[in-house]
Each structure stands twice: as C-alpha cells, then as structure tokens.
Amino acid sequence: MTNENVRDLVIIGGGPAGLSAAIYAQRAMLDNVLLEQEAVGGQVIITSDIDNYPGVPHTDGFTLIDAMQRQAEDLGATIVMENAEKVVHDSESGLFEVRTPKSTLTTKTVIACGGASPRKAGFDGEDKFTGHGVSYCATCDGMFYRGKKVYVIGGGNSACEEALFLTRFADKVDVVVRKDHLRAQAAVAKELEENPKVNIRFLTSIVGVDGDRMLTTVTLRDNTTGETYEERYDEGGCGVFVFVGRVPASQLLEGLVEVDESGYVVADERMATATPGLYVAGDIRQKPLRQIITAASDGAIAATSVSAYLGHPVEG
C-alpha cells in the first residue's frame, strides 16, 4: 500500500453510529468518507415510534435519521452508497484497504459500524416463507396482517415491543417464548401482559410452518412434554414474526478483531479493537445495551479516538 490518495478515515455503515462518527470526524477536520450499502439509517429507518432519544420525544426512525444525515452533510460529510466487502490491513505501513465492488479506498483508520442483522429461529419452512408469512420487521409487514392471527417468537425487549406494535393490526398476537419467563424490561413486560390482544405462551417453540400460496399451518412444541401440535388458519392465513436476537456484521473484519461467542467485536472504552487504527461502533460491538443513543455515543467516541490516534486530540 502506498501513501498516495490516503484518507484519514473510512466509516463503514450509515446508521446512528456511522452518522455520529461522520459528524465528529468533520468537526475534527479529518479527511473521511462514509460507506453505506443499502439505506442511510439502517434498521432505524423502519422504526415507527421512538420515545427514548433524549431531546427528541415522540419521533420515528426516518425523521431522526434524516436529521442526523442532514447535520452530517451540512458539516461537509461525504456519504457514498457502496458496499464494503473486505477490510485489509498492512501491518508494515499501518494502512488499511477498504474494498468495494467499485473501488478500493486506502485509509489510515477505519470505524466499522455495520450493525447487526436479524437472527433466524431455525424452524422448518422459515426460509421458504420469509416474505410470505415469516417476517423480521413488524413495522414493515404488520399492516399485511390486519384482522389476522400472528405469532411473535422471542421474549426479549425487541420481541415484546414488536408484539405490542402488532396489536394495532392483528386480531390476536401469540408471543411464543421457549423459556418460562420474559427477558424484557419490567415496564415493557407489564404492558405486554396487560394487553387484551396478547397471549403469552411460555415453554413453547415453533418447530415448523407450512402452507400453499400463504402460510396457513404452524406447528408448535410443548417444551415441557415434547408434544407437538398444529394450528391451522386455512382462511386468510397467519403470520410469524421472529425476534430472537441479531447477527453482528463482524465477518468483514475477520482476522483483524477479537469476537465473543456471539460474534460481537470486542473493543475497549475508546472503541479500539485488537488492530491499531481499527475501531468499531454501534451494534457490531460487545456491549450491555444496544439502542440508538448508545450507537450515537459509540460513533462520537470512535471518531474522537481516531483523531487522537492520528495526532489530533480533541479537547473534551
């Protein structure tokens, strides 16, 4: 790798972490570019209700991300719609190459903000009916199940919040939890339990789905007895929404970072990884809370750390 056309920083991912990093990078006067493969904002733009972002009450994901993007671009940030396919590090020069289908960017530092994608539940028929009865986004697909029965798989915050959202459309929402308790925060769990449209089915798993042109049959298992049984909806069909965690986009950094048993990148409080000059921010990293505000905080810290790494420390 040569020092010709070397940027200070390449940011991978245009969600809250990446946009926050771009804002702070611009303020630090770093020569940077942000790469986003699909849509700026990532998963956040399909979130219908956001009530826990300080200073911005009762908003939605699109509105919040639009404001973040405009702020970054007003400061001069460059956003390029390309997919980062590989990150290569030259230990001798210390430089990185970020390779996309269209180009190769050489940079002194990288902040990876690729986030995480929905984890599949693994039941029979899941792949076959994805987009045709099986969904991973209540905001995207909830309206298609107006007046119908839907199942929600999972017992964490996301599953419970999405189940509550689905009560706006579905006639009945069965929350299928393989354990004997919910893992959601107490306030969310209480709201779910008190909703008349919701039925929580503990110690239960969905083991298969089937149908013709639409999903009409759901096979469940009683996790206590092992007994399986079918529930059919021949008229109108039904829906299954899966919220059993996420898969971090850490494959891009294979060989450059340490990951935990779930694939999340291990980083220190400065967002630094095992490779000097390589930082992570947002849902891709190991952390106790994955929220928009923590992603934005990570991005700010990562960009500030990059500035210090390059010899331009930012005053607190």
Residue, then its C-alpha position, 0 to 999 in steps of 0.5 A: m500500500t502506498n501513501e498516495n490518495v490516503r484518507d484519514l478515515v473510512i466509516i463503514g455503515g450509515g446508521p446512528a453510529g456511522l452518522s455520529a462518527a461522520i459528524y465528529a470526524q468533520r468537526a475534527m477536520l479529518d479527511n473521511v468518507l462514509l460507506e453505506q450499502e443499502a439505506v442511510g439509517g439502517q434498521v432505524i429507518i423502519t422504526s415507527d415510534i421512538d420515545n427514548y432519544p433524549g431531546v427528541p420525544h415522540t419521533d420515528g426512525f426516518t425523521l431522526i435519521d434524516a436529521m442526523q444525515r442532514q447535520a452530517e452533510d451540512l458539516g461537509a460529510t461525504i456519504v457514498m452508497e457502496n458496499a464494503e466487502k473486505v477490510v485489509h490491513d498492512s501491518e508494515s505501513g499501518l494502512f488499511e484497504v477498504r474494498t468495494p465492488k467499485s473501488t478500493l479506498t486506502t485509509k489510515t483508520v477505519i470505524a466499522c459500524g455495520g450493525a447487526s442483522p436479524r437472527k433466524a429461529g431455525f424452524d422448518g419452512e422459515d426460509k421458504f416463507t420469509g416474505h410470505g408469512v415469516s417476517y423480521c420487521a413488524t413495522c414493515d409487514g404488520m399492516f399485511y396482517r390486519g384482522k389476522k392471527v400472528y405469532v411473535i417468537g422471542g421474549g426479549n425487549s425487541a420481541c415484546e415491543e414488536a408484539l405490542f406494535l402488532t396489536r394495532f393490526a392483528d386480531k390476536v398476537d401469540v408471543v411464543v417464548r421457549k423459556d418460562h419467563l420474559r427477558a424484557q424490561a419490567a415496564v415493557a413486560k407489564e404492558l405486554e401482559e396487560n394487553p387484551k390482544v396478547n397471549i403469552r405462551f411460555l415453554t413453547s417453540i415453533v418447530g415448523v410452518d407450512g402452507d400453499r400460496m400463504l402460510t396457513t399451518v404452524t406447528l408448535r412444541d410443548n417444551t415441557t412434554g415434547e408434544t407437538y401440535e398444529e394450528r391451522y388458519d386455512e382462511g386468510g392465513c397467519g403470520v410469524f414474526v421472529f425476534v430472537g436476537r441479531v447477527p453482528a456484521s463482524q465477518l468483514l473484519e475477520g482476522l483483524v478483531e477479537v469476537d465473543e461467542s456471539g460474534y460481537v467485536v470486542a473493543d475497549e472504552r475508546m472503541a479500539t479493537a485488537t488492530p491499531g487504527l481499527y475501531v468499531a461502533g454501534d451494534i457490531r460491538q460487545k456491549p450491555l445495551r444496544q439502542i440508538i443513543t448508545a450507537a450515537s455515543d459509540g460513533a462520537i467516541a470512535a471518531t474522537s479516538v481516531s483523531a487522537y490516534l492520528g495526532h489530533p486530540v480533541e479537547g473534551 
